[in-house]
Amino acid sequence: MADWSGNPFQLRRDDFDDWLNQPVPTASSDPRIEVRRALPTEFERIYDLVDEAFGFKRSRALSDWLYRHNPRGLARCWISVERATGKIVGSAVNWPWALARGTLALPAAQGGDAVVAKGWQKQGIHDQAGRIRESHPWIRSVVNYGWPNPGSVQRVRKTDKAPRLIGSLRRRVLPLRSEPFLARRGLARPLSRVSSRLLDTLFAAWSTRALASHFEGQVEPLRRFDASFDEVTRRCMVSDGYWSPHDSAFLNWRYFSDPEREYAAFALTTGDVPVGYGVVMLSSENALLMEFVVPPDQPTAARVLLQRLIQAAADAGCSSFAVMASPRWRYWRQLRVAGFIAVRSEIPMYVYSWRDDTPGVQHLDNWQLQGGDLEPFCMSG
């Protein structure tokens, strides 16, 4: 039985003013550039730079949702500013995030949106800002992790920070509608339509049979997580290694306050008591498993909940149902039995920590992660 002498949810909200006012021992060596922390009043300018660097315009509502309204605290942004003009030419952000090792709560942050303005690349802007940022006492006191894009991965592999790349999450996919896949492979539309109907019927029957179980309880749609789900998360998700404790405040923000993406959430209950829950992100093409929280010793409950989540994705017209998680995630075997197919993962993990209570933090096998643990923008395309 788990020892709850510690509570992984009892970690106070980060104090933004403390971060803002702490002395930084390292300064810019480039006379053209000042590297400093950004105020929330400068977030809009950072959004503009991110749009320019990535080549697409992210909605301001979505950016504000993560930068300003994260229940763990305001975004910590570092900006490189051209002294002559005041123009922001580089930016990187850390979002405070929940993390625990066993029942020990740990301060943590996920990094992202690391960009340099056009015309300023390959001038050391990013590397200089990184050295200054990593000299800050706050960064050195938290577990830092993130999900770099392919360009960032290539850059890191050429530096002494390469050991921070600890591997990639695994990914399995269940086809729900095979017609788009067959059409992309060049099959004529009439033939692909007929073939897909047969394949979809066979695959659905196989998956349903593999997941068929009798469960003494109900699976009900969820519109809000109350505090009773905190105990469900503690009971089901605690890991001897590293995991992200999603309390009810986080879950409601993550899935019911997202201004753009659609989610379907379900509670697994016996009587009126929740014993598990699941969340799937829906889109016009694909579904992605975000939360899958069930008692580890109840495989029947796991199969019932997974089948309901798959059905929600099928009802929404999704072409496939994807699962991304760490190699030690508990439910890979059930996915294989249900017909989920292993595909290449493009979600590498980047981790570092100076803390003395984070043994094995740079070994992916010590992490228990799933879709909802990832910083949201790394899945935005």
C-alpha positions as CSV (number, residue, x, y, z in Angstrom):
1,M,0.0,0.0,0.0
2,A,1.3,3.5,-0.9
3,D,2.8,5.6,1.9
4,W,1.0,8.9,1.9
5,S,3.2,10.6,4.5
6,G,4.0,13.0,1.6
7,N,1.5,14.6,-0.6
8,P,2.6,15.2,-4.2
9,F,-0.2,17.8,-4.7
10,Q,1.0,20.0,-1.8
11,L,3.4,22.3,-3.7
12,R,2.7,26.0,-3.5
13,R,2.2,28.0,-6.6
14,D,5.5,29.5,-7.8
15,D,6.1,33.1,-6.8
16,F,6.7,35.0,-10.0
17,D,8.0,38.1,-8.2
18,D,10.7,36.1,-6.5
19,W,11.8,34.8,-9.8
20,L,11.7,38.2,-11.3
21,N,13.8,39.9,-8.6
22,Q,16.4,37.3,-7.8
23,P,19.9,38.4,-8.9
24,V,21.4,36.7,-12.0
25,P,25.1,36.0,-11.8
26,T,25.7,36.0,-15.6
27,A,25.2,38.8,-18.0
28,S,25.3,39.2,-21.8
29,S,28.8,39.3,-23.4
30,D,27.3,40.6,-26.7
31,P,27.4,44.4,-26.6
32,R,24.4,44.5,-29.0
33,I,22.2,42.4,-26.8
34,E,20.6,42.5,-23.4
35,V,19.3,39.2,-22.0
36,R,16.7,39.7,-19.3
37,R,13.5,38.3,-17.9
38,A,10.2,39.4,-19.5
39,L,7.2,41.0,-17.7
40,P,3.7,39.7,-18.5
41,T,3.1,43.0,-20.3
42,E,5.6,41.9,-22.9
43,F,4.0,38.5,-23.6
44,E,2.2,39.9,-26.7
45,R,5.6,40.8,-28.3
46,I,6.9,37.4,-27.5
47,Y,3.8,35.8,-29.2
48,D,4.6,37.9,-32.3
49,L,8.2,36.7,-32.3
50,V,7.1,33.0,-31.9
51,D,4.6,33.5,-34.8
52,E,7.4,34.9,-37.0
53,A,9.9,32.2,-36.1
54,F,7.5,29.2,-36.6
55,G,5.8,30.6,-39.7
56,F,2.2,30.4,-38.5
57,K,0.0,32.5,-36.2
58,R,-1.0,30.9,-33.0
59,S,-4.2,32.3,-31.4
60,R,-3.7,34.8,-28.7
61,A,-6.3,33.0,-26.6
62,L,-4.3,29.8,-26.7
63,S,-1.0,31.5,-25.8
64,D,-2.6,33.4,-22.9
65,W,-4.2,30.2,-21.7
66,L,-0.7,28.6,-21.2
67,Y,1.4,31.7,-20.5
68,R,-0.9,33.6,-18.2
69,H,-3.6,31.1,-16.8
70,N,-1.6,28.0,-16.0
71,P,-2.6,27.1,-12.4
72,R,1.0,26.4,-11.5
73,G,2.0,30.0,-12.2
74,L,2.9,32.6,-14.9
75,A,5.3,31.7,-17.7
76,R,9.0,32.4,-17.0
77,C,10.2,34.1,-20.2
78,W,13.7,35.2,-21.0
79,I,14.2,37.6,-23.9
80,S,17.2,38.8,-25.9
81,V,16.7,42.5,-26.7
82,E,18.6,44.6,-29.2
83,R,19.9,47.5,-27.2
84,A,19.8,50.0,-30.1
85,T,16.2,49.4,-31.0
86,G,14.5,47.6,-28.1
87,K,13.5,44.8,-30.5
88,I,13.1,41.4,-29.0
89,V,15.3,39.1,-31.1
90,G,15.2,35.9,-29.0
91,S,12.9,34.3,-26.5
92,A,12.6,31.1,-24.5
93,V,10.0,30.1,-21.9
94,N,9.7,27.8,-18.9
95,W,6.2,26.9,-17.8
96,P,5.8,25.8,-14.2
97,W,4.6,22.2,-14.1
98,A,3.6,19.5,-11.6
99,L,6.1,16.7,-10.9
100,A,6.7,14.1,-8.2
101,R,9.1,11.3,-7.5
102,G,7.0,8.8,-5.6
103,T,5.2,10.9,-3.0
104,L,7.8,13.6,-3.0
105,A,6.6,16.8,-4.7
106,L,9.3,18.4,-6.8
107,P,9.4,21.9,-8.3
108,A,9.5,21.6,-12.1
109,A,9.1,23.4,-15.3
110,Q,8.6,22.5,-19.0
111,G,10.5,24.5,-21.5
112,G,9.4,25.5,-25.0
113,D,8.9,28.3,-27.5
114,A,12.7,28.8,-27.9
115,V,13.0,31.1,-30.9
116,V,15.4,33.6,-32.6
117,A,14.2,36.3,-34.9
118,K,14.9,36.1,-38.7
119,G,18.3,37.7,-39.5
120,W,19.7,36.9,-36.0
121,Q,20.1,33.1,-36.3
122,K,23.6,31.5,-36.1
123,Q,24.9,34.4,-34.1
124,G,24.9,32.7,-30.7
125,I,21.8,34.5,-29.5
126,H,20.1,31.3,-28.2
127,D,23.2,29.8,-26.6
128,Q,24.1,33.0,-24.8
129,A,20.5,33.3,-23.4
130,G,20.6,29.7,-22.4
131,R,23.8,30.2,-20.3
132,I,22.3,33.2,-18.6
133,R,19.0,31.5,-18.0
134,E,20.6,28.5,-16.5
135,S,22.6,30.6,-14.1
136,H,19.4,31.8,-12.4
137,P,18.8,30.3,-9.0
138,W,15.2,29.3,-9.9
139,I,16.2,27.2,-12.9
140,R,18.9,25.5,-10.8
141,S,16.3,24.7,-8.2
142,V,13.7,23.0,-10.4
143,V,13.6,19.9,-12.6
144,N,13.7,21.1,-16.2
145,Y,12.2,19.0,-19.0
146,G,10.6,19.5,-22.4
147,W,9.9,18.2,-25.9
148,P,12.2,19.8,-28.5
149,N,11.3,19.9,-32.1
150,P,13.5,18.2,-34.8
151,G,15.6,21.4,-35.4
152,S,16.3,21.8,-31.7
153,V,17.2,18.1,-31.3
154,Q,19.8,18.5,-34.1
155,R,21.3,21.6,-32.5
156,V,21.5,20.0,-29.0
157,R,23.2,16.8,-30.4
158,K,26.1,19.0,-31.6
159,T,26.7,20.4,-28.1
160,D,27.8,19.3,-24.6
161,K,24.0,19.2,-23.7
162,A,23.4,16.1,-25.8
163,P,23.1,13.9,-22.7
164,R,19.9,15.8,-21.8
165,L,18.2,14.0,-24.7
166,I,17.1,10.9,-22.9
167,G,15.0,9.1,-25.6
168,S,11.6,9.3,-27.2
169,L,8.1,8.5,-26.1
170,R,6.6,5.4,-27.6
171,R,3.6,5.7,-29.9
172,R,0.9,3.3,-30.9
173,V,-2.1,4.0,-33.2
174,L,-5.5,2.3,-33.6
175,P,-6.9,2.9,-37.1
176,L,-10.6,3.9,-36.9
177,R,-11.2,4.9,-40.6
178,S,-8.8,3.4,-43.1
179,E,-10.1,5.3,-46.2
180,P,-7.8,8.4,-45.8
181,F,-4.8,6.1,-45.2
182,L,-5.6,4.0,-48.3
183,A,-6.2,7.1,-50.4
184,R,-2.8,8.6,-49.4
185,R,-1.2,5.3,-50.6
186,G,-2.6,6.0,-54.1
187,L,-5.5,3.6,-54.1
188,A,-8.3,4.7,-56.4
189,R,-11.2,6.3,-54.4
190,P,-13.9,3.7,-55.3
191,L,-11.6,0.9,-54.3
192,S,-10.3,2.6,-51.2
193,R,-13.9,3.2,-50.1
194,V,-14.9,-0.4,-50.4
195,S,-11.7,-1.7,-48.9
196,S,-11.8,0.7,-46.0
197,R,-15.4,-0.4,-45.0
198,L,-14.2,-4.0,-44.9
199,L,-11.0,-3.2,-43.0
200,D,-12.8,-0.9,-40.5
201,T,-15.5,-3.5,-39.8
202,L,-12.9,-6.2,-39.2
203,F,-10.6,-4.0,-37.1
204,A,-13.5,-2.7,-35.0
205,A,-14.8,-6.2,-34.3
206,W,-11.3,-7.4,-33.3
207,S,-10.7,-4.4,-31.0
208,T,-14.1,-4.6,-29.4
209,R,-13.7,-8.3,-28.7
210,A,-10.2,-7.9,-27.3
211,L,-11.5,-5.2,-24.9
212,A,-14.8,-6.9,-24.0
213,S,-15.1,-7.1,-20.2
214,H,-17.7,-7.1,-17.5
215,F,-17.3,-4.3,-15.0
216,E,-19.4,-3.7,-11.9
217,G,-19.7,0.0,-12.4
218,Q,-20.3,2.8,-14.9
219,V,-18.5,4.9,-17.4
220,E,-20.0,8.4,-17.4
221,P,-19.2,11.6,-19.3
222,L,-17.5,14.2,-17.2
223,R,-18.0,18.0,-17.4
224,R,-15.8,18.9,-14.5
225,F,-13.3,17.3,-12.1
226,D,-14.0,17.9,-8.4
227,A,-11.5,17.3,-5.5
228,S,-12.5,13.7,-5.1
229,F,-10.5,12.9,-8.3
230,D,-7.3,14.0,-6.5
231,E,-7.5,10.8,-4.4
232,V,-8.2,8.7,-7.5
233,T,-5.0,10.2,-9.1
234,R,-2.9,9.5,-6.0
235,R,-4.2,6.0,-5.7
236,C,-3.8,5.0,-9.3
237,M,-0.9,7.0,-10.7
238,V,1.8,7.1,-8.0
239,S,5.1,5.8,-9.3
240,D,8.4,5.0,-7.6
241,G,9.9,7.2,-10.4
242,Y,8.9,10.5,-11.9
243,W,5.3,11.3,-12.7
244,S,3.1,14.4,-13.0
245,P,0.4,14.7,-10.4
246,H,-2.6,16.2,-12.1
247,D,-4.9,17.7,-9.5
248,S,-8.5,18.7,-10.2
249,A,-7.5,22.4,-10.8
250,F,-5.0,21.3,-13.4
251,L,-7.4,18.9,-15.1
252,N,-10.2,21.5,-15.3
253,W,-7.8,24.0,-16.8
254,R,-6.1,21.6,-19.1
255,Y,-9.2,20.1,-20.7
256,F,-12.2,22.4,-19.9
257,S,-10.5,25.8,-20.3
258,D,-8.5,25.1,-23.5
259,P,-9.9,27.8,-25.9
260,E,-9.3,25.7,-29.1
261,R,-9.1,22.0,-28.7
262,E,-11.9,19.6,-28.0
263,Y,-11.7,16.8,-25.4
264,A,-14.0,14.0,-24.2
265,A,-13.7,13.1,-20.5
266,F,-15.2,10.1,-18.7
267,A,-15.4,9.0,-15.1
268,L,-15.1,5.3,-14.1
269,T,-17.4,4.9,-11.1
270,T,-18.7,2.2,-8.7
271,G,-21.8,3.5,-7.1
272,D,-21.3,7.2,-6.8
273,V,-17.6,6.9,-6.1
274,P,-15.0,7.6,-8.9
275,V,-12.3,5.0,-9.2
276,G,-10.8,6.2,-12.4
277,Y,-11.0,8.6,-15.4
278,G,-9.9,9.1,-18.9
279,V,-9.6,12.0,-21.4
280,V,-9.2,11.9,-25.1
281,M,-8.3,14.9,-27.4
282,L,-10.5,14.9,-30.5
283,S,-9.8,16.5,-33.9
284,S,-11.2,16.1,-37.4
285,E,-8.5,13.6,-38.2
286,N,-7.0,12.0,-35.1
287,A,-7.6,11.4,-31.4
288,L,-5.0,11.3,-28.8
289,L,-5.2,9.7,-25.3
290,M,-4.5,12.4,-22.7
291,E,-5.4,10.8,-19.4
292,F,-5.8,7.1,-18.5
293,V,-6.2,6.7,-14.8
294,V,-7.4,3.3,-13.5
295,P,-6.4,1.1,-10.5
296,P,-3.3,-0.9,-11.7
297,D,-4.8,-4.1,-10.3
298,Q,-8.1,-3.8,-12.2
299,P,-7.4,-4.8,-15.9
300,T,-11.2,-5.2,-16.5
301,A,-11.8,-1.6,-15.6
302,A,-8.9,-0.5,-17.9
303,R,-10.4,-2.4,-20.8
304,V,-13.9,-0.9,-20.3
305,L,-12.6,2.6,-20.0
306,L,-10.3,2.3,-23.1
307,Q,-13.2,0.9,-25.1
308,R,-15.3,3.9,-24.2
309,L,-12.6,6.4,-25.1
310,I,-12.1,4.7,-28.5
311,Q,-15.9,4.8,-29.1
312,A,-15.8,8.6,-28.3
313,A,-13.1,9.1,-31.0
314,A,-15.0,7.0,-33.5
315,D,-18.2,8.9,-32.8
316,A,-16.3,12.1,-33.4
317,G,-15.2,10.9,-36.9
318,C,-11.5,10.6,-36.0
319,S,-9.4,8.5,-38.4
320,S,-7.2,7.1,-35.8
321,F,-6.7,6.9,-32.0
322,A,-3.1,7.5,-30.9
323,V,-1.4,6.8,-27.6
324,M,2.0,8.4,-26.6
325,A,3.6,7.4,-23.4
326,S,6.9,6.5,-21.8
327,P,8.3,3.0,-22.3
328,R,7.4,1.9,-18.7
329,W,3.7,3.1,-19.0
330,R,1.6,0.3,-17.5
331,Y,-0.9,-0.3,-20.3
332,W,1.2,-1.0,-23.5
333,R,0.3,-4.7,-23.4
334,Q,-3.4,-4.0,-23.4
335,L,-3.0,-1.7,-26.4
336,R,-1.2,-4.4,-28.4
337,V,-3.9,-6.9,-27.6
338,A,-6.5,-4.4,-28.8
339,G,-4.9,-3.9,-32.2
340,F,-2.9,-0.7,-31.6
341,I,0.0,-0.6,-34.1
342,A,3.5,0.6,-33.1
343,V,4.6,3.6,-35.2
344,R,7.6,6.0,-35.1
345,S,7.5,8.5,-32.3
346,E,8.5,12.1,-32.9
347,I,8.4,13.2,-29.3
348,P,11.9,13.2,-27.9
349,M,12.4,14.1,-24.2
350,Y,15.0,16.6,-22.9
351,V,15.7,16.6,-19.1
352,Y,18.2,18.2,-16.7
353,S,18.4,18.9,-13.0
354,W,20.9,20.3,-10.5
355,R,18.8,19.1,-7.5
356,D,20.3,16.4,-5.2
357,D,17.0,14.6,-4.7
358,T,16.4,13.6,-8.4
359,P,18.4,10.4,-8.8
360,G,18.0,8.8,-12.2
361,V,16.1,11.7,-13.7
362,Q,17.9,11.4,-17.0
363,H,16.8,7.8,-17.5
364,L,13.6,7.5,-19.5
365,D,12.7,4.2,-17.8
366,N,12.3,6.2,-14.5
367,W,9.4,8.3,-16.0
368,Q,5.7,7.4,-16.1
369,L,4.3,9.8,-18.7
370,Q,1.2,10.0,-21.0
371,G,-0.3,12.5,-23.4
372,G,-1.6,15.0,-20.8
373,D,1.8,15.3,-19.2
374,L,3.2,17.0,-22.3
375,E,3.4,20.7,-22.8
376,P,0.4,21.5,-25.1
377,F,2.2,23.4,-27.8
378,C,4.5,20.4,-28.7
379,M,1.4,18.7,-30.1
380,S,0.2,21.7,-32.0
381,G,2.0,21.0,-35.3
